[in-house]
C-alpha cells in the first residue's frame, strides 16, 4: 500500500487541513499519516483560536514517521512560523523525502495575509526550493513572483518566473476571479492548461487542501505530475458536485463521495 504524509494544521470542523488531507488520501487508497503544525478551533463560520506546535515536538513527529513508515509523498499545508518551516525543511532534507507538494498558504483569496512576513521569507528560502510542485492561488502567485495577475498571460508569466526561481514545477490555480476553474501547470520550461467546469456550489471550504493532497496521492502511486494534476482536478470536481451542505457558513465538500462498500449505506 502506498503512503503519504500531510504536514499541516488541524481543522476541528473537518473540512480543511489535516482532516481534509487524510480523507482525500484515504479516498485515493493511500495510507495517510500526519504531522500537525497547529491545532485550530474553527468551523464553517471562521477560525476562533490557534495553538501552534512546538518546533521540537514537530521534529519529533517527523522523526517518528520517517524512521518507521516512510512516505511515498509529502503534502505541506499552512505553516505559520519561520521556526516550524525551518524544522520541516531540515527533516525533509535529512530523510531525502520525495514527491513534495507544497500548498504555499500565505494569502487568502480575499487578499488577507495569513502568515507573518518572516515566515513567508523562510518559506521562500527553505521550503520552496526542495518542493516537487507548488500550488499557489492567484494572490500567493503574486507574492512569489512580484507580478500583478489579471489574466491568463499574467498567470503564465508568473508561473514561469516562480518555477525558474525555485527550481520546481508550479500549478497556478486560476480561481473564479480569473478564469473559472482553469489552472496552469508550469513544468520543465513549458506550461499546460487544465480546463475545469465551474460548479455552482457555495460550500468550498478546504478546496486548496484537497487538491494538493490529491496531487500528492497520485504522485505516491507513481503517476506523472501532469496525470496527477488531471486526476486531482477530476476528484475535486466530484467532491464539489456531490453538493454536501453542512454548517452555517461556507461548508465542506464530500471527500468520500465515491466510497462504496460493506460499511457504507447505499
MILUM-552519 format. One record per residue (C-alpha): x, y, z; residue in three letters. Coordinates in steps of 0.25 Angstrom, whole numbers, padded with zeros to 4 digits, always signed. Example, Ala and Ser with C-alpha at 12.3 -4.5 7.8 and 13.67 -1.06 7.14 Angstrom:
// MILUM-552519
+0049-0018+0031ALA/+0055-0004+0029SER/
***
This chain:
// MILUM-552519
+0000+0000+0000UNK/+0005+0014-0004UNK/+0007+0024+0007UNK/+0006+0039+0009UNK/+0009+0049+0019UNK/+0002+0062+0022UNK/+0009+0073+0029UNK/-0002+0084+0033UNK/-0011+0089+0043UNK/-0023+0082+0049UNK/-0037+0087+0045UNK/-0047+0084+0057UNK/-0059+0084+0047UNK/-0052+0074+0038UNK/-0054+0082+0025UNK/-0039+0086+0022UNK/-0025+0084+0028UNK/-0021+0071+0033UNK/-0035+0065+0033UNK/-0037+0068+0019UNK/-0024+0063+0015UNK/-0026+0049+0022UNK/-0040+0048+0016UNK/-0034+0051+0002UNK/-0023+0042+0003UNK/-0032+0031+0008UNK/-0041+0033-0003UNK/-0029+0030-0013UNK/-0026+0017-0006UNK/-0013+0023+0001UNK/-0009+0021+0015UNK/-0009+0035+0021UNK/+0000+0040+0032UNK/+0001+0054+0039UNK/+0010+0063+0046UNK/+0002+0074+0052UNK/+0007+0088+0052UNK/-0004+0095+0059UNK/-0018+0092+0066UNK/-0029+0101+0062UNK/-0043+0104+0068UNK/-0051+0106+0055UNK/-0064+0103+0048UNK/-0071+0107+0035UNK/-0073+0121+0040UNK/-0058+0124+0043UNK/-0045+0122+0052UNK/-0047+0125+0066UNK/-0034+0120+0072UNK/-0020+0115+0068UNK/-0010+0107+0077UNK/+0003+0105+0070UNK/+0012+0093+0071UNK/+0026+0094+0078UNK/+0037+0092+0068UNK/+0043+0081+0075UNK/+0030+0074+0076UNK/+0028+0075+0061UNK/+0042+0070+0059UNK/+0039+0058+0068UNK/+0026+0055+0060UNK/+0034+0055+0047UNK/+0045+0046+0052UNK/+0035+0036+0057UNK/+0028+0036+0043UNK/+0041+0035+0034UNK/+0048+0025+0042UNK/+0036+0015+0043UNK/+0026+0017+0031UNK/+0034+0024+0020UNK/+0024+0033+0012UNK/+0023+0032-0003UNK/+0019+0046-0004UNK/+0018+0058+0005UNK/+0008+0069+0005UNK/+0011+0082+0013UNK/-0001+0092+0016UNK/-0001+0104+0025UNK/+0011+0106+0034UNK/+0010+0120+0041UNK/+0024+0122+0047UNK/+0038+0122+0042UNK/+0043+0113+0053UNK/+0033+0102+0048UNK/+0037+0104+0034UNK/+0052+0102+0037UNK/+0049+0089+0044UNK/+0041+0083+0033UNK/+0051+0087+0022UNK/+0062+0081+0031UNK/+0055+0068+0033UNK/+0051+0066+0019UNK/+0065+0068+0014UNK/+0070+0059+0025UNK/+0061+0047+0021UNK/+0062+0050+0006UNK/+0047+0052+0005UNK/+0041+0051-0009UNK/+0029+0055-0017UNK/+0027+0068-0008UNK/+0015+0076-0011UNK/+0015+0090-0005UNK/+0002+0098-0003UNK/+0008+0111+0000UNK/-0003+0116+0009UNK/+0001+0131+0010UNK/-0011+0139+0005UNK/-0026+0137+0006UNK/-0034+0138-0007UNK/-0039+0151-0001UNK/-0025+0156-0001UNK/-0023+0156+0014UNK/-0009+0151+0019UNK/-0009+0139+0027UNK/+0005+0137+0032UNK/+0016+0147+0037UNK/+0026+0153+0027UNK/+0038+0145+0033UNK/+0030+0132+0031UNK/+0028+0136+0016UNK/+0043+0138+0015UNK/+0046+0125+0022UNK/+0036+0118+0012UNK/+0043+0124+0000UNK/+0057+0121+0005UNK/+0056+0107+0011UNK/+0044+0100+0007UNK/+0040+0104-0008UNK/+0054+0100-0014UNK/+0052+0086-0009UNK/+0038+0084-0014UNK/+0033+0076-0026UNK/+0022+0085-0029UNK/+0015+0097-0023UNK/+0000+0100-0023UNK/-0001+0115-0021UNK/-0014+0123-0023UNK/-0014+0136-0030UNK/-0011+0145-0018UNK/+0000+0135-0014UNK/+0006+0135-0028UNK/+0006+0150-0028UNK/+0014+0150-0015UNK/+0024+0139-0020UNK/+0026+0145-0034UNK/+0025+0160-0031UNK/+0015+0161-0043UNK/+0001+0166-0043UNK/-0008+0155-0049UNK/-0021+0159-0056UNK/-0022+0149-0067UNK/-0016+0136-0074UNK/-0004+0143-0080UNK/+0000+0148-0066UNK/-0002+0134-0060UNK/+0007+0128-0070UNK/+0018+0139-0067UNK/+0017+0138-0052UNK/+0017+0122-0052UNK/+0029+0123-0061UNK/+0037+0132-0052UNK/+0033+0125-0040UNK/+0037+0111-0046UNK/+0051+0117-0051UNK/+0054+0124-0037UNK/+0051+0112-0028UNK/+0054+0100-0038UNK/+0041+0093-0037UNK/+0028+0091-0044UNK/+0017+0101-0041UNK/+0002+0099-0042UNK/-0004+0113-0042UNK/-0019+0112-0038UNK/-0028+0121-0046UNK/-0040+0122-0037UNK/-0053+0129-0041UNK/-0047+0143-0041UNK/-0038+0140-0053UNK/-0043+0129-0062UNK/-0053+0120-0054UNK/-0047+0107-0051UNK/-0035+0107-0061UNK/-0021+0104-0055UNK/-0008+0105-0061UNK/+0004+0095-0059UNK/+0018+0100-0062UNK/+0028+0089-0062UNK/+0041+0088-0069UNK/+0040+0101-0076UNK/+0027+0099-0082UNK/+0012+0101-0078UNK/+0000+0093-0079UNK/-0014+0098-0076UNK/-0024+0089-0069UNK/-0038+0094-0072UNK/-0049+0091-0062UNK/-0064+0094-0061UNK/-0069+0103-0051UNK/-0078+0096-0041UNK/-0088+0105-0035UNK/-0086+0101-0020UNK/-0084+0111-0009UNK/-0078+0101+0000UNK/-0063+0101-0004UNK/-0056+0100+0010UNK/-0043+0093+0008UNK/-0042+0092-0007UNK/-0028+0096-0007UNK/-0024+0086+0003UNK/-0032+0075-0004UNK/-0026+0078-0018UNK/-0011+0078-0012UNK/-0014+0065-0005UNK/-0020+0058-0017UNK/-0008+0062-0025UNK/+0001+0056-0014UNK/-0007+0043-0014UNK/-0006+0042-0029UNK/+0009+0044-0029UNK/+0011+0034-0018UNK/+0004+0024-0027UNK/+0015+0027-0038UNK/+0007+0036-0047UNK/+0014+0047-0055UNK/+0011+0061-0050UNK/+0002+0064-0061UNK/-0006+0052-0059UNK/-0006+0054-0044UNK/-0012+0068-0046UNK/-0022+0064-0056UNK/-0027+0053-0047UNK/-0027+0062-0035UNK/-0036+0073-0042UNK/-0046+0062-0046UNK/-0046+0057-0032UNK/-0048+0071-0027UNK/-0059+0074-0037UNK/-0067+0061-0032UNK/-0065+0065-0017UNK/-0072+0079-0021UNK/-0082+0073-0030UNK/-0087+0064-0018UNK/-0093+0077-0013UNK/-0091+0073+0002UNK/-0098+0084+0011UNK/-0093+0085+0025UNK/-0091+0096+0035UNK/-0096+0111+0036UNK/-0085+0116+0027UNK/-0076+0112+0016UNK/-0077+0097+0017UNK/-0068+0085+0014UNK/-0068+0076+0002UNK/-0072+0061+0002UNK/-0058+0056+0001UNK/-0063+0041+0001UNK/-0073+0043-0010UNK/-0068+0031-0018UNK/-0067+0022-0006UNK/-0075+0009-0007UNK/-0074-0003+0001UNK/-0079-0012+0012UNK/-0080-0002+0023UNK/-0086+0010+0014UNK/-0101+0011+0013UNK/-0105+0011-0001UNK/
***
